[in-house]
């Protein structure tokens, strides 16, 4: 009833909220992406996206289709692997940024391990900047991490807005430097926070620094300061700070998958894991 190619296109649009970005990810024309979505909507008899010239959003039926599309494609891939007799093997070095520590990434990795039990998956959790360095040095095969929007590297998983977050009862004194809770260098959100405050001419100080997201969250919950963080990944116990705090706009950030440039025996496994993450990417940031 539902064409798998239409479902893959639907997932790409749902994750990027952009027909243009989905077309780039899939290597299709934008008109083809629009056609796939229209045919899927015809097949379901429901509108899956509300869209205008400025934005694309999932409808309530579109949100429901996310889970169905993932499961249909997962079962299809399992059946294909079973009947073709292809089994992935070998060592796969995968790096994920600290941003995903508290997301549903473990569920996605568990599903991959179930489907490919003979792949030896080695997970490294680090700052995005560090992971990009390790990938360039040939120490990793695949990385899921942040990049700046102007950075061309990687396959887009989703765009997100960076926002200021903190404890709900946090108070800031406008006459004192902004207390920052940040990752150490080469943290991408750290650099963007510094740049935005310096453009505004607002003084700041570092209240807490740690390479552990859990430690930063603990500091923020204790009211030690503010964090620059992805809007779609705000941890429990913290809130987006209101405009009355007068903090500057932070801009947007991309979450991407980046393959190593060196061809290794892990290439097929890396491709399969990348496809699994792209198929379930909405689970990383939707609650």
N, C-alpha and C positions, 0 to 999 in steps of 0.2 A: 504493500500500500504506500509506503514512504520510501522514496528513492534514497539510497545511502549517500549519493553525491549531494543531494539536496540537504540532507541532514548535516553533512560536514560543512556545507556552506552556511547553514543556519547557525551552527555552533561558532564558526569564525566571526560572523556578524554579531552574535550575542556577546562574545567575549571582548571584541574590540569596540562595539557600538559604533561601527563605521563600515559602510559598504566599500569605501575606498581601501581601508586597511585590510579588510577581509579579502578583497581581490588580490592585493599584493601578497598576502600570506599564502593564498591558494594558487597563485599564478594564473588567475583568470581575469577576463575583462570585467569591468564593473557592471556592464549590461548583463553579463552572464550571471553574476552574483544576484542581481535584482530579479532575473528570470527564475533562478533556483528558488529564491524566497517566495516569489509569487506562486510558483507551482506547488510548493509545500503548503502555502496558505490555502490554495485551491483544494489540495488533497484533504486538509483538515477541516476546511470550511470555517476557519477562524483567522482573525488577524493576529499575527505573532509579534509584529513591531508597530509602534506608533512612530511616525517619522515626518519630519518637515525639512526645510532647507538647512536647518541649523543643528538638528539633533536626531538621534535614533535611540529609542528606549523599548525595552521589552514590555509587552502587554502582560496581563495576568495569564492568558493562555500561552504566551511565549515563555513565561517562567515555568509553566507546567511542562512544556515541550522540552526544556533543557534536560530534565531527568530521563524522559523517554528517549530522546535522541542519543544520549550517552549510552544507555543500556542497549539500544538496538545496534549501535556501531560496535560496542564491545562484544556482543554475542556474535555478530557477523565475523569479526576478526578472529574470535576463538574458533569458530567453525572452519574458517579458511585455513588457519594454522593446523587444525586437526586433520583435515582431509588432504592437505598438500604435504603433510609430513615434515614441514620445516620447523626446526627447533633452534632457538637462539642459544648460544653458549658463550662462555668467556667472561672476562673481567671488564666491568664498566665502572669508571670513576666519575661519579656525579657530584657536582657541587650545587648547593642551594644556599641562598643568602639567609641571614638571620631573620629577615622579614617573615619567613614562612614557618618559623618555629611553632607558632601557635595556630596555624591554619590546618586545613584538612589534607595537606600534602602527604602525611603518613598513610592516609587511606588510599591515595593514588599510587604511592609506592608499593603498598601491600598488594593492590590489584595487579600491578606489573610483576611483582615477584610470584604471585599465584599463576599468572599466565606464562611466565618464563622462568621456571624453577632452576634451570641450569645456567642462568646468568648470575655471576658473582657481583652483586651490586655493592660498591663502596661509596658511602656517603660522606661528604665533607660539608660542614656548615661554617660559613665565614662571612665577612663583610663582602658586599658586592664588588668593591674595588679590588680586594684581595683575590677573589675568585677569578676575575678577569685576568689578573696577573698570573695566577697559577695555570689558567687555561692557555695563555700565550706561551708559557714555559713548558707546555706539554705534560703537565702534572695532572690534568683533568681531561675527560673526553666530552663532557657536556655540562653546561652551567645554566641554572635558572636564577636570574638576578636582576637588579635594577640597572638602568642606563639613563643617561640624560637624553631628553627628546631629540637633541641634535646629533646624537651618536648613531651612526648607521649600522653598527654591529648587531647581529642577532635577529631572531624571528619573534615578532611581537606576540605576546600572550595577552596583555591588556594595557591600556593607558590608565593612569590614575592621577588624581589631584593630590598634591601634598598640602597638608593642613597642620595647624598648631594644635596640639592636644595637651591635656594636663588633668589634674584632679578636679573634680566637680566644684570643690570649695576653694580652689586656688585663687589667690588675690595677687595682683601685680601692682607694684608702685611705679607709676609713670616717671618718677624722678630718679629712679635707680636703674642700673643695668639689668637687662633681661637675663634671668638665670636659665641657662641652657643645659639640657640633658642630651648628650650626644654620644654617638659611636666615635672611636678614635679614627685617625686617618688610616686609610683613604676613603672614609665613609662618604657616600654620595649625598645623603640627606644632611650630613654635617656641613659639607661645603655649601650646599644650597641655603641652609639656614644662615650661615655667616654672610654669604653674599647678599641675601635679601635684607638683612638688618643693616649691613654697611651701606647699601643703596639708600635706605631710609634715613641713614644717619643716626641710628639708635644704638646706644652702647649696650654691650652684652658681657656676660661672664660665664665661664663654664662651672656649673654647679655639680655635675656628675658626668663621668665618662667611663664607658665599659664596652667591651666587645660582645657582651651578653645582652640580648634583648630582654631577657627576664630581669636582669639587674636594672636596666634602664626603666622598665615598667615599674619595678618596685620603688625606685627613686621618684618617679612621677606620681605614683599613688600616695607617696609620703608627702607630696606637696613641695618637693625641692626645686621644681622648676617646670619648664615647658619643653616639649619635644616636637620636632618636625617629623610627620609620619604620614604614611599613605592613608587616604580617607577610607579606602575599602578594607583596611586591616587594623582599624582602631581596636586595641585590646579591651577586654572587659575591665570595668573599674575606672576607665579614663574617658574623657569626652572631648569633642571638638570645642576649642575656645571661641567664645563669641567675638564679634567684630569690635565690641566696646573696649577690648584690650588694646586695640590699635596696632596689632602686629601686622607686618607686611605680607603681601601675597608671596607664596613660595613657588608657584608655577606647577607644572606637571612633571610626571616621571613615567617612564616606560618600564614594564617588566617583560623580560625577553628570555628566550632560549638561545644559547650560543654554542655552536659546535666547535670542537678543536680543529685547527687548520691541518693538523697532521693526520693522514689516513692511517688508522690502526685497525686491529682485528675487532675492536669494540664498536666499529662504525654502525653495523647493523643493529646492535643492541641499543646504541645511542639514538638511532633513528626511531626505533620502536618506543623507547621511553619518551622521546620528544612528542611523538604522535599521541601517546597516552596522556601526557600532560596537557597538550593542546585540546584534546577531546574533553578533558575534565577541568580545564582552566578556570571555569566560572566557580568551581567549588573552592578555589583558593581565596576568593575574596568576597563571595556572597554569603550572607548569613541567613 
